[in-house]
């Protein structure tokens, strides 16, 4: 029997890539009108209708990063409270929850961050995701993905030449994610460590080089050793 997975944020950038994949899972993509994570009634209605084995929680408020500084109520509602609602319902019904967090929960000062390293977000987006993680971590039937990904082609005109990260495009990320979908705990997923500029220029030869002067931490890269150990055949 195919495992059924309800996907929140079903019309988002990553969900669109996931729709293209052929897998052994049956994904049920729900957009914000079909499944409102701020409505307990809406969540329960979807659970009752589709009877999923797993909830994949992609719905969130992300870009632009400034929105989390200017509209903290919206950031808290969509990224923290909505996630907490899903955790409570998944707990009540013993349904596995997979939550997409971010590499931004790490401080960005030393790099090569492992999943058990201390966390200290450097912007409000990171704090909103860490707030959500706090609820998810209370529920042991869960998987937290600390992700570093972006859409193809690289959308920005400029890229930092002195900031290290693990950026990877959504289509490549989806292939990696599927490999650990059945796992639990926390897993960092991204590409190999590189400067953002070097990553971007492989896809967009017109991208221009800039340097972070404090607006981005310089060592945002994560260790991918746990992902590799979990997927090693």
Helices and strands as residue ranges (DSSP letters): E 3-8, H 13-19, E 25-30, H 40-50, E 54-57, H 67-70, H 72-75, I 76-81, H 82-93, E 96-102, G 103-105, H 124-138, E 142-147, E 158-160, E 164-165, H 170-180, E 185-189, E 194-195, H 196-201, E 208-210, H 225-231
